[in-house]
Amino acid sequence: MTAQRLDGRACAKEVEAELTQRIAALKEVGITPHLAVIIVGNDPASHVYVNSKVKTCERLGIKSTHLELEESTDEETLRNHILSMNQQEGLHGILVQSPLPSHMDEDALTDLIHPSKDVDGFHPENLGRLVQGRLDGMLPCTPRGVMRMLSWANIPLKGKRAVVLGRSRIVGMPAALLMAARGADATVTVAHSKTESIKELCAQADVIIAAVGKADMVQPDWVKPGAVVVDVGINRVDDDSRERGWRLAGDVHPEVAEVASWLSPVPGGVGPMTIAMLMENTVRAAELAIQA
Ligand code: GUN
């Protein structure tokens, strides 16, 4: 079997086309959606992600504020930026790129973002709503992107056995909640670094969502023939044969494509969907701000 490609770029393009219309409707009433993206420090991968978010804003006509702070910035300074952005009328979304430098308390800082501007969906109020099964809050972008891509490809989840690899706040836990939510109706197991017999567990799954950050972890013999595999990993692996000295690898070994029915590529799978969902959350925040 050669897996069909879960083409995040193509799906994101459709999301963007729909957003373009919603942005035009907002502009007709004098509102331009506005996203602030804050990055602290020099992590090269984070800078690539943030630049890509800002570029997508530009392409869609969303205003962006790109705030770059030094690695040595103190927490108080970042706190003040967030509090001031909370007050700024006409600024609809605030995103603090993770990870923050180790001297900062990432959870405490995320908690400061006003829930209505929390386009990452990481605030306890938004995550709490998700736990309650209410899908009307801001939902985390990567898990939402995964769900949207599965639904776009008409992949059934109802009653299926899903294994989510990873229990992070950004991907694993919210992805598990969305998969198990009414409407999606999958039966979900969350596996993590302490899970026993993880390979055997995966081999029973109809759907695997890999979000652990370990290159090529999911091997072909972990996957049931015909299973759907979503690769959330973006890992830099040393590779001397490349001019830049590294290559990108997902959490799923490429040969899984010989076993799975669907597989999302890296890059070009979940990545573009995360950004598309961030844009959608920003547009939605702007739409809700009118009604507030
Ligand atoms: N770092 C990796 N993914 C994300 C994300 O979705 N949001 C933020 N803020 N930081 C990230």
Residues whose N, C-alpha, C, O or C-beta is under 5 A from the ligand:
A	BS01	GUN	L95 V96 Q97 S98 P99 D120 C141
